[in-house]
Each structure stands twice: as structure tokens, then as C-alpha cells.
Amino acid sequence: MLDTGASASYAPVMSFTPGSAVIGGALIGLSASLLLVVDGYIAGISGIVGGLVRPKRGSVAWRVAFVAGLLVGGLFLVFAMPNAIATIAPGIPAILVAIGGILVGFGTRLGNGCTSGHGVCGVSRGSPRSIAAVLTFMATGALATFLVLHVLPRLP
């Protein structure tokens, strides 16, 4: 359990398991590399979903399969480990989680890509724009986490 010194209602439940993190990271890297080498596409979720909103001939099937895999993987996790999803944001009001999700969506459009596209694919290619994007969203995420855990609990 990670002790952040936050109020009890916002205390995160976390446990770091390096083995699963390494395996998961390797699988993500392998998948992104295969998609780039085999099909020439970058594994950025916002770009993949955007290609479904404005489809191009010949690129819909793999995009549907990719998004379906994400959804099926999430559903599998819910059934295999029911508490895994519930402990992501314990005690955080649902409205804050929803606002965060909306802000991430706006950020992906503003930054011309998402964390997976910039972080996994762009940084590994040495893209200066992706490196700047990753530094920006990591700093913003750290600031948002600090505010949620240490400032909001003190507000009336």
C-alpha cells in the first residue's frame, strides 16, 4: 500500500508488481512495433479511433479489431480481477474522473496524439514533438494528482 499522506477519502490503493509491469510493457512495445513494421501505422489510440470516425478504405477492419481487443481485454480484467478496476480511483468523486477523461480527450486533439502514440511510439522514434508532449502530459498529470490528493481534500 502506498501512503501519500492524503486524506482517507482520497487514499489510493496501489501495489507495484515489477514482473507484470515489465511483461505488460514488453507486450505493448512488441504490439506497437509489429503494427508499425507490418502495416506502417502508429499505435496511438486517438488516431486509431479517429480513423473509425472518419474511415478510409482498407483501414477499418484492423481499427475495429484493435478497439475491440481493448474493450474485450478490459471486460476480461473486470471478470478475472473485479477489484482491479474499482481500485483505480477509490474515493475520487465520479465527476472528477469524468472531467479528467474529457480533459484527456481535448488534450489528445490539442497535442495531435495521445499518450500511447506519443509516449510509446513517438519517443521511441526520437520525435522532438512527442518528447515535448510526453514531458508536458507527465508534468500536468503530476500536478493534477497533487491537487486531487493534497489540495481538494482541504477545500470546504
LUMSE-57986 format. One record per residue (C-alpha): residue in one letter; x, y, z. Coordinates in Angstrom, 1 decimal, always signed. Layout:
N
+---------+--------+--------+--------+
| residuo |     c1 |     c2 |     c3 |
+---------+--------+--------+--------+
|       A |      X |      Y |      Z |
...
+---------+--------+--------+--------+
***
This chain:
156
+---------+--------+--------+--------+
| residuo |     c1 |     c2 |     c3 |
+---------+--------+--------+--------+
|       M |   +0.0 |   +0.0 |   +0.0 |
|       L |   +1.3 |   +3.4 |   -0.9 |
|       D |   +1.0 |   +6.1 |   +1.8 |
|       T |   +0.6 |   +9.5 |   +0.3 |
|       G |   -0.4 |  +11.3 |   +3.4 |
|       A |   -3.7 |  +12.2 |   +1.7 |
|       S |   -7.0 |  +12.2 |   +3.5 |
|       A |   -8.6 |   +8.9 |   +4.0 |
|       S |  -11.3 |   +9.5 |   +1.3 |
|       Y |   -8.6 |  +10.0 |   -1.4 |
|       A |   -6.0 |   +7.5 |   -0.3 |
|       P |   -5.0 |   +5.4 |   -3.3 |
|       V |   -4.8 |   +1.7 |   -3.2 |
|       M |   -1.7 |   +0.7 |   -5.1 |
|       S |   +0.8 |   -2.1 |   -5.3 |
|       F |   +3.6 |   -2.2 |   -7.7 |
|       T |   +4.5 |   -5.5 |   -9.3 |
|       P |   +7.6 |   -5.2 |  -11.4 |
|       G |   +7.2 |   -8.5 |  -13.2 |
|       S |   +3.8 |   -7.8 |  -14.6 |
|       A |   +4.8 |   -4.3 |  -15.4 |
|       V |   +7.8 |   -5.5 |  -17.5 |
|       I |   +5.8 |   -8.1 |  -19.2 |
|       G |   +3.0 |   -5.7 |  -20.0 |
|       G |   +5.4 |   -3.0 |  -21.2 |
|       A |   +7.2 |   -5.6 |  -23.4 |
|       L |   +3.8 |   -6.7 |  -24.9 |
|       I |   +2.8 |   -3.1 |  -25.6 |
|       G |   +6.2 |   -2.3 |  -27.2 |
|       L |   +6.0 |   -5.5 |  -29.3 |
|       S |   +2.5 |   -4.8 |  -30.4 |
|       A |   +3.3 |   -1.2 |  -31.4 |
|       S |   +6.4 |   -2.3 |  -33.2 |
|       L |   +4.5 |   -5.0 |  -35.2 |
|       L |   +1.8 |   -2.6 |  -36.2 |
|       L |   +4.4 |   -0.1 |  -37.4 |
|       V |   +6.6 |   -2.6 |  -39.2 |
|       V |   +3.9 |   -4.8 |  -40.7 |
|       D |   +1.2 |   -2.2 |  -41.6 |
|       G |   +3.0 |   +1.2 |  -41.3 |
|       Y |   +0.6 |   +2.5 |  -38.7 |
|       I |   +1.4 |   +4.2 |  -35.3 |
|       A |   -0.3 |   +2.6 |  -32.3 |
|       G |   -1.9 |   +5.8 |  -31.0 |
|       I |   -5.4 |   +5.1 |  -29.6 |
|       S |   -6.7 |   +8.6 |  -30.6 |
|       G |   -5.5 |   +8.1 |  -34.2 |
|       I |   -6.9 |   +4.6 |  -34.4 |
|       V |  -10.3 |   +5.7 |  -33.0 |
|       G |  -10.2 |   +8.8 |  -35.2 |
|       G |   -9.7 |   +6.6 |  -38.2 |
|       L |  -13.1 |   +4.9 |  -37.3 |
|       V |  -14.8 |   +8.3 |  -37.0 |
|       R |  -13.5 |   +9.3 |  -40.5 |
|       P |  -12.9 |   +6.0 |  -42.1 |
|       K |  -10.6 |   +5.4 |  -45.0 |
|       R |  -11.0 |   +2.4 |  -47.4 |
|       G |   -8.9 |   -0.6 |  -46.2 |
|       S |   -8.2 |   +0.6 |  -42.7 |
|       V |  -11.4 |   +0.0 |  -40.9 |
|       A |  -11.1 |   -3.7 |  -40.1 |
|       W |   -7.8 |   -3.6 |  -38.2 |
|       R |   -9.0 |   -0.5 |  -36.3 |
|       V |  -12.2 |   -2.2 |  -35.2 |
|       A |  -10.2 |   -5.3 |  -34.2 |
|       F |   -7.8 |   -3.1 |  -32.2 |
|       V |  -10.5 |   -1.2 |  -30.4 |
|       A |  -12.5 |   -4.5 |  -29.8 |
|       G |   -9.4 |   -6.0 |  -28.3 |
|       L |   -9.1 |   -3.1 |  -25.9 |
|       L |  -12.7 |   -3.5 |  -24.8 |
|       V |  -12.6 |   -7.3 |  -24.6 |
|       G |   -9.3 |   -7.0 |  -22.6 |
|       G |  -11.0 |   -4.6 |  -20.2 |
|       L |  -14.0 |   -6.8 |  -19.8 |
|       F |  -11.8 |   -9.8 |  -19.2 |
|       L |  -10.0 |   -7.9 |  -16.5 |
|       V |  -13.3 |   -7.0 |  -14.8 |
|       F |  -14.3 |  -10.6 |  -14.7 |
|       A |  -10.9 |  -12.1 |  -13.8 |
|       M |  -10.0 |   -9.4 |  -11.2 |
|       P |  -13.1 |   -7.5 |  -10.2 |
|       N |  -11.3 |   -5.2 |   -7.8 |
|       A |   -8.7 |   -4.1 |  -10.3 |
|       I |  -10.9 |   -1.5 |  -11.9 |
|       A |  -12.6 |   -0.5 |   -8.7 |
|       T |   -9.3 |   +0.5 |   -7.0 |
|       I |   -8.1 |   +2.8 |   -9.8 |
|       A |   -9.6 |   +5.9 |   -8.2 |
|       P |  -11.1 |   +4.9 |   -4.8 |
|       G |  -12.9 |   +7.7 |   -3.1 |
|       I |  -12.4 |  +10.1 |   -6.0 |
|       P |  -15.8 |  +11.6 |   -7.0 |
|       A |  -17.0 |  +10.2 |  -10.3 |
|       I |  -17.5 |  +13.7 |  -11.6 |
|       L |  -13.7 |  +14.4 |  -11.2 |
|       V |  -12.9 |  +11.2 |  -13.1 |
|       A |  -15.3 |  +12.2 |  -15.9 |
|       I |  -13.8 |  +15.7 |  -16.1 |
|       G |  -10.4 |  +14.1 |  -16.2 |
|       G |  -11.4 |  +11.9 |  -19.1 |
|       I |  -12.9 |  +14.8 |  -21.0 |
|       L |   -9.7 |  +16.8 |  -20.5 |
|       V |   -7.6 |  +13.9 |  -21.8 |
|       G |   -9.8 |  +13.8 |  -24.9 |
|       F |   -9.3 |  +17.6 |  -25.5 |
|       G |   -5.6 |  +17.2 |  -24.8 |
|       T |   -5.2 |  +14.4 |  -27.4 |
|       R |   -6.7 |  +16.7 |  -30.0 |
|       L |   -4.7 |  +19.7 |  -28.9 |
|       G |   -1.4 |  +17.6 |  -28.8 |
|       N |   -2.2 |  +15.9 |  -32.1 |
|       G |   -1.9 |  +12.5 |  -30.5 |
|       C |   -2.4 |  +10.6 |  -27.3 |
|       T |   -0.1 |   +9.2 |  -24.6 |
|       S |   +0.2 |   +5.9 |  -26.4 |
|       G |   +1.0 |   +7.5 |  -29.7 |
|       H |   +3.5 |  +10.0 |  -28.3 |
|       G |   +4.8 |   +8.0 |  -25.4 |
|       V |   +5.2 |   +4.6 |  -26.8 |
|       C |   +5.8 |   +5.3 |  -30.5 |
|       G |   +6.9 |   +8.9 |  -30.8 |
|       V |   +9.6 |   +8.8 |  -28.0 |
|       S |  +11.0 |   +5.5 |  -29.3 |
|       R |  +11.4 |   +7.1 |  -32.7 |
|       G |  +13.1 |  +10.2 |  -31.1 |
|       S |  +10.4 |  +12.6 |  -32.2 |
|       P |  +11.1 |  +16.0 |  -30.6 |
|       R |   +7.3 |  +16.8 |  -30.7 |
|       S |   +6.5 |  +13.6 |  -28.9 |
|       I |   +9.2 |  +14.1 |  -26.3 |
|       A |   +7.8 |  +17.6 |  -25.6 |
|       A |   +4.2 |  +16.1 |  -25.5 |
|       V |   +5.3 |  +13.4 |  -23.0 |
|       L |   +7.1 |  +15.9 |  -20.8 |
|       T |   +4.0 |  +18.1 |  -20.8 |
|       F |   +1.4 |  +15.5 |  -20.0 |
|       M |   +3.6 |  +13.9 |  -17.3 |
|       A |   +4.1 |  +17.2 |  -15.6 |
|       T |   +0.4 |  +18.0 |  -16.0 |
|       G |   -0.6 |  +14.6 |  -14.6 |
|       A |   +1.8 |  +15.1 |  -11.6 |
|       L |   +0.2 |  +18.5 |  -10.9 |
|       A |   -3.3 |  +17.1 |  -11.2 |
|       T |   -2.5 |  +14.2 |   -8.9 |
|       F |   -1.0 |  +16.6 |   -6.3 |
|       L |   -4.1 |  +18.9 |   -6.5 |
|       V |   -6.5 |  +16.0 |   -6.1 |
|       L |   -4.7 |  +14.3 |   -3.3 |
|       H |   -3.4 |  +17.3 |   -1.3 |
|       V |   -5.4 |  +20.4 |   -2.2 |
|       L |   -9.0 |  +19.3 |   -2.9 |
|       P |   -9.4 |  +17.4 |   +0.3 |
|       R |   -8.9 |  +20.7 |   +2.2 |
|       L |  -11.5 |  +22.6 |   +0.3 |
|       P |  -14.8 |  +23.2 |   +2.1 |
+---------+--------+--------+--------+
***
